[in-house]
């Protein structure tokens, strides 16, 4: 079986029902993957973490296979989760990552980076890790990076945690811009320190817009009780990266069962969250309005589709979302 046939059969197999990704794959030197669509302004990425729902729990993510499937689905690149472990588990170096992406016509998007920023004792370690992440961005030509928030703090300690986090964001963001030429944007997250509207607004008011930017996740804004459209509107000039994924305020009342068999009860916190997150066009978020906003400022960069909940297969979710991108979003702003 040649490479093209293998990819076609693998993607077709993923679309038919729950599977576990296999470890084996053909030799990457023989690669022949359909090239993702080139758009003049927007690049679409997938998060490697989405494949956790189809891989056997505890097994490493098969990065080369993920890259194959990303290209076959028409996306332009990936956001790495679990860096640098994901590279080490796949016997890929930082330099080889660029080669693996180029073989498939893909680009490096960013890395899911985070830390307990408001713990001053941990800040030197976080800055050291950030330097490695930023160096990889510079090496692979990525001009924007994403950083995830720390976990929530006790109510009595929240204001201090917010203050200290934003102070550190200013320090880290200044380093990123001045030493690496990379803009770092905050990715908001439910259950994190920057979740609700007050916390998101605090971030905008207490960070330096010259050095600290935004990488909003639409589903997490929606589920965190934020006004998605207004949050984008008030920070349009600071958005350097964004996650588009849909969500609903009326999740299914059945257990969420991932393709790898992991089950979460419908009424559990995780079950409600997974049942609330959907492919593009299947929820309540007004993506055409968001795309028109991005067009109004001539946004050029990444839109990532980090889907926490996979129901049938990754390939089926990517098919649904890419169809929405091509039919609804591309006509507004490519």
PyMOL commands that set and color helices and strands:
alter all, ss='L'
color gray80, all
select helices_A, chain A and resi 3-16+28-30+48-53+63-72+85-89+94-103+120-140+155-180+197-206+218-223+228-234+236-238+269-276+287-296+314-329
alter helices_A, ss='H'
color red, helices_A
select strands_A, chain A and resi 42-47+77-80+107-113+144-148+183-187+212-214+242-243+246-247+256-257+263-264+277-278+301-305
alter strands_A, ss='S'
color yellow, strands_A
deselect
rebuild
show_as cartoon
